Amino acid sequence: MRSCRTHSIITAVLVAGTALLSSCDRKDETVKDLQIKGLPTLSARNVETMYSDSGLVTMVVRTPLIQQFTAEENPYTLFPEGLTVLFYDRTDKPQASITSQYARYTEKEEVWELRDSVVAVSDKGEVLETELLFWSQPRDKIWSDRFVRFTHNDQIVMGTGFDSDSRFSNWTIKNVTGTIYIKDEQKVAPAD
């Protein structure tokens, strides 16, 4: 009687152990699958990257957090806490800049998507402000389909939709909703 009971206990332990081991394998596969699809392949904090041409710095990118997703079908890089890009042109001081609270760069299309409090400043001191801006370096083009505020020379032009080259030398606001002439606004009232 005792050997029959011992045999039953051993059989129960073996069955439970086999079930436990096989369930561990399934969990392991699930974890591996989540790591590949959902997590960045590279993540770094407080990054500054310098780009140069012939030994001269042409661009500096600063970000509090960068995340690269290279295992995706269409690889991309996220800047979920924003970024600052400084452009240099044969000087040691930045000539232009762009900042945003969020950015995404897709490698296939080579397009930057900048969102939330986007401010671009040209080498001539012109300022573009919007909530969404796309930028393609290879095509030398920036554009938006959202509200923009563009300050240049002595005026502020507001509207919806914007197209330009990256230096703002050939720009268009599609649906102008208002123009403010700064010189008119700065007139001083006569003294009492």
PyMOL commands that set and color helices and strands:
alter all, ss='L'
color gray80, all
select helices_A, chain A and resi 2-38+182-185
alter helices_A, ss='H'
color red, helices_A
select strands_A, chain A and resi 42-53+56-69+76-79+83-87+96-100+102-106+111-121+127-136+141-152+155-164+172-181
alter strands_A, ss='S'
color yellow, strands_A
deselect
rebuild
show_as cartoon
